[in-house]
Amino acid sequence: MRFTGARLLGVGLAAGLSAVTIALWTTGRLALYINPESTWFAVSMAIIGLIGCAVSFALPRGAEDDHGHDHGEAHGHAERRSVWATAATVTGGVLATGVVAAIVLTPPATLSAEIAMQRDTGTPPLFQGADTVALAATGDTASFGVGEWASVFATATNPEAFDGDQVTLTGFVTPGGDGFSLTRLVITHCVIDAQPASVAVASSDTYETGKWVTVTGTIRDDGGRLAIHATSIETVAEPKDPYEY
């Protein structure tokens, strides 16, 4: 029973996590957990993990305890080793079971606006640098999302240079300023490191926090602080890929 339990907590859970990873990838939902640029690595490791799990079942039960030791070792040492091995197996098994159960039982969902607000420290975004501001100053902003513009809004030393730029951005509503903030969560590697990025939207209309909208408007320098003066705000469904990367 001990060998069977160890096999289940080790190989069984590893196979389960690998299978879930592959299933999320085939259904196009793996991007809800990790940056799409890391998909190839995660899926490759999941396939290798499944192959390794299948091969491991060719080993007889209990073979994992055979480390080539002399079977004449002291009985006390053997017992201590067995106790530590059992404790490590149980602890690791409980943690792994919790992780796999949470992934299997919890349907994939995006991080909420409340989490974005909790993670907002009020400091400039860390995922962009001065090169973003320099690129924006050249007018090459066609590919900019909320994350890039949030970096420009937070760090530009010459905000007047962006006065008059036209933008169309999609994000969800969070409270802020004379209007609201348009926010997206930006992922570097996975949802654990997701950071909120926000740009100010000047508007007399009010919207529910967490509502997804597409804002079209003009960037204005309001006394040294940049804001989007909206010409149109359209409520939209949550995008299939709700994060920026």
C-alpha positions in Angstrom: 0.0 0.0 0.0 2.8 2.4 0.8 4.4 1.8 -2.6 1.1 2.2 -4.4 0.4 5.4 -2.5 3.8 6.8 -3.3 3.3 5.9 -7.0 -0.1 7.7 -7.0 1.1 10.8 -5.2 4.1 11.1 -7.5 3.6 9.7 -11.0 -0.2 10.0 -10.9 -0.3 13.6 -10.0 2.5 14.5 -12.4 0.5 12.8 -15.2 -2.7 14.6 -14.1 -1.0 18.0 -14.2 0.6 17.3 -17.6 -2.7 16.1 -19.0 -4.4 19.3 -17.8 -1.7 21.5 -19.4 -2.1 19.7 -22.7 -6.0 19.9 -22.5 -5.8 23.7 -21.8 -3.5 24.1 -24.8 -5.7 22.2 -27.2 -8.8 24.2 -26.1 -6.9 27.5 -26.4 -7.2 28.4 -22.7 -3.6 28.0 -21.7 -3.1 31.7 -22.3 -5.3 32.3 -19.2 -2.4 31.0 -17.1 0.9 31.8 -18.9 2.4 34.1 -21.5 1.8 32.6 -25.0 5.5 32.8 -25.7 6.0 30.2 -23.0 3.4 27.8 -24.4 5.9 25.8 -26.4 8.0 25.1 -23.3 5.0 24.2 -21.0 3.5 21.9 -23.6 6.8 20.2 -24.4 7.5 19.6 -20.7 3.9 18.3 -20.3 4.4 15.8 -23.2 7.8 14.7 -21.8 6.2 14.3 -18.4 3.4 12.1 -19.7 5.9 9.9 -21.5 8.1 9.7 -18.4 5.0 8.8 -16.3 4.0 6.0 -18.7 7.6 4.6 -18.8 7.8 4.7 -15.0 4.9 2.2 -14.7 7.2 -0.4 -16.2 9.2 -0.3 -12.9 8.1 -2.8 -10.3 6.5 -1.2 -7.2 9.1 -0.4 -4.6 11.9 0.0 -7.1 12.1 3.7 -6.2 13.3 2.7 -2.7 16.3 0.7 -4.1 19.2 3.1 -4.1 21.9 0.4 -4.3 22.5 0.4 -0.5 23.9 -2.6 1.2 21.0 -4.5 2.6 22.9 -5.2 5.7 22.7 -1.6 6.8 21.8 -0.9 10.4 18.1 -1.4 11.2 17.8 2.0 13.0 19.2 3.9 10.0 16.8 2.1 7.6 13.8 3.0 9.9 14.9 6.7 10.1 15.3 6.8 6.3 11.9 5.2 5.9 10.2 7.7 8.2 11.8 10.7 6.5 10.9 9.3 3.0 7.3 8.7 4.1 7.0 12.2 5.6 8.4 13.8 2.4 6.1 11.8 0.2 3.0 12.7 2.2 3.9 16.4 2.4 4.7 16.6 -1.3 1.7 14.6 -2.1 -0.7 16.8 -0.2 0.7 20.0 -1.8 0.7 18.5 -5.3 -2.9 17.1 -4.8 -4.1 20.6 -3.8 -2.5 22.2 -6.9 -3.8 19.6 -9.3 -7.3 19.5 -7.7 -7.5 23.4 -7.9 -6.6 23.3 -11.6 -9.0 20.5 -12.5 -12.0 21.6 -10.4 -11.7 25.3 -11.0 -12.8 26.4 -14.5 -10.3 28.7 -16.2 -11.1 32.3 -15.5 -9.4 35.7 -15.9 -8.1 37.7 -13.0 -10.7 40.1 -11.8 -10.8 43.9 -11.7 -10.6 43.7 -7.9 -7.3 41.8 -8.1 -6.0 44.4 -10.5 -7.0 47.2 -8.0 -5.4 45.3 -5.1 -2.1 44.9 -7.0 -2.0 48.6 -8.0 0.6 50.2 -5.9 0.4 53.6 -7.5 4.0 53.3 -8.8 5.0 53.4 -12.5 4.7 50.1 -14.4 7.8 47.9 -14.2 7.3 46.0 -17.4 8.2 48.8 -19.8 11.2 51.1 -20.0 12.5 54.3 -21.4 12.6 52.7 -24.9 8.8 52.7 -24.9 8.6 56.4 -24.2 11.3 57.0 -26.9 9.3 54.9 -29.4 6.1 56.8 -28.6 7.8 60.1 -29.1 8.6 59.0 -32.7 4.9 58.5 -33.4 5.4 54.7 -33.8 2.6 53.8 -31.5 0.3 51.7 -33.7 0.9 48.5 -31.8 0.7 50.1 -28.3 -1.7 48.7 -25.9 -2.8 49.9 -22.5 0.5 48.6 -21.0 2.7 50.7 -23.3 0.6 53.8 -22.9 0.5 53.4 -19.1 4.3 53.4 -19.2 4.3 56.6 -21.3 1.7 58.3 -19.1 3.7 57.4 -15.9 7.2 58.2 -17.1 7.2 60.8 -19.9 9.2 63.9 -19.0 7.7 65.8 -21.9 4.0 65.1 -21.8 3.2 67.9 -24.3 4.9 65.8 -27.0 2.0 63.4 -26.9 -0.8 66.0 -26.9 -3.1 65.3 -29.8 -2.2 61.6 -30.4 -5.2 59.5 -31.4 -5.7 56.2 -29.6 -8.2 53.3 -29.6 -7.7 51.1 -26.6 -9.7 48.2 -25.0 -9.6 47.4 -21.3 -11.8 47.2 -18.2 -13.0 50.1 -16.0 -11.4 50.9 -12.6 -12.0 54.0 -10.5 -9.7 57.0 -11.0 -9.4 60.7 -11.7 -12.1 62.9 -13.4 -13.7 60.0 -15.2 -12.2 56.5 -14.8 -9.1 54.4 -15.5 -8.8 52.0 -18.4 -6.9 49.0 -17.1 -5.4 45.8 -18.4 -3.4 43.2 -16.6 0.1 42.6 -18.1 1.8 39.3 -17.8 5.5 38.6 -18.1 5.6 34.9 -17.6 2.3 33.8 -15.9 -0.7 35.1 -14.0 1.3 35.1 -10.7 3.4 38.0 -11.9 0.4 39.9 -13.5 0.7 43.7 -13.0 -2.1 46.2 -13.6 -1.5 48.9 -16.2 -3.9 51.9 -16.3 -4.4 55.1 -18.3 -6.7 57.9 -17.3 -9.8 58.6 -19.3 -11.5 61.9 -19.0 -15.2 61.3 -19.4 -18.4 62.6 -17.8 -20.0 59.2 -18.2 -19.8 56.6 -15.5 -19.3 52.9 -16.0 -19.4 49.9 -13.6 -16.0 48.8 -12.3 -14.8 45.7 -14.2 -16.9 46.5 -17.3 -15.0 46.0 -20.6 -15.0 49.0 -22.9 -13.2 50.3 -26.0 -12.2 53.9 -25.8 -11.4 56.0 -28.8 -10.1 59.5 -28.2 -7.3 62.0 -28.1 -4.4 62.2 -25.6 -4.3 65.6 -23.9 -1.7 67.2 -21.7 -3.8 68.2 -18.7 -1.4 70.4 -16.7 1.5 68.0 -17.0 -0.6 64.9 -16.6 -1.7 62.9 -19.7 -5.2 61.7 -20.1 -7.4 60.3 -22.9 -10.2 62.6 -23.8 -12.8 60.2 -25.1 -14.8 60.8 -28.3 -16.5 57.5 -28.0 -16.8 54.7 -25.4 -18.3 51.4 -26.4 -19.0 48.6 -24.0 -17.7 45.3 -25.3 -17.5 41.6 -24.2 -14.3 40.4 -22.5 -11.7 39.6 -25.1 -10.8 36.0 -25.7 -7.3 36.9 -24.7 -7.9 39.4 -21.8 -4.2 40.0 -20.9 -1.4 41.9 -22.5 2.1 40.6 -22.6 
